[in-house]
Each structure stands twice: as structure tokens, then as C-alpha cells.
Amino acid sequence: MTEESPRLKKQPPRKQLEEVILQLCADAGSGRSIDPTAAAKAYAQARGEDDLAWRHWLAHVRTAAVGLARKGRLVVYRKGKPADPDDFRGVYRLGLPSSD
């Protein structure tokens, strides 16, 4: 197990997770979205956890994504279209809001 980065130790877990999600969305680029599983895996890896630890963080990714979407910092997509962050089910993706 690798040591957790100093940046991740300074903040509460939700804030750290939000940063990971936003960074992955920014890396994906405008008009692109990410799979929430990628965020859970990246977060677990940043914490130095084993290869299956991401499963624990998947529900936390959804909670953080809903919070970010409510603030207008993220868009939750369902079937390729923006979804209401308070009322979506099933498979979803995450992306940054368009700058239109």
C-alpha cells in the first residue's frame, strides 16, 4: 500500500472526492463525460488502496456528484442528456457544464 498524498490528507474525504471528479471531467474536456467508476477508481488509487477498494467509493461518488450538480459545477448525464441531480436512476455519466 502506498502512502496517501499530502494533498489528500489535508481535506475531508468529500472535498477530496469532489476534486478528483472535477479533475477527471476537466481532463476529459469540454463536451465529454466520464464514467463514475473511473472517479471511484482514481480516488481509491490516490488513497493508496487496493485494486478493488473503488467499489466502496462508488456510492460516495454519486453523493458528491449530486452535490456538485446542485451547485452547478457538474452535470449528471443519463442516456446522453442532462438529468435532474435529485431524480435520476440507473447508469449515468458526469461532465462539466458547457460554457455557452
Secondary structure as UniProt FT lines:
FT   HELIX           6..9
FT   HELIX           13..28
FT   TURN            30..31
FT   HELIX           36..46
FT   TURN            47..48
FT   TURN            51..53
FT   HELIX           54..70
FT   TURN            71..72
FT   STRAND          75..78
FT   TURN            79..80
FT   STRAND          81..82
FT   TURN            85..86
FT   STRAND          93..95
//
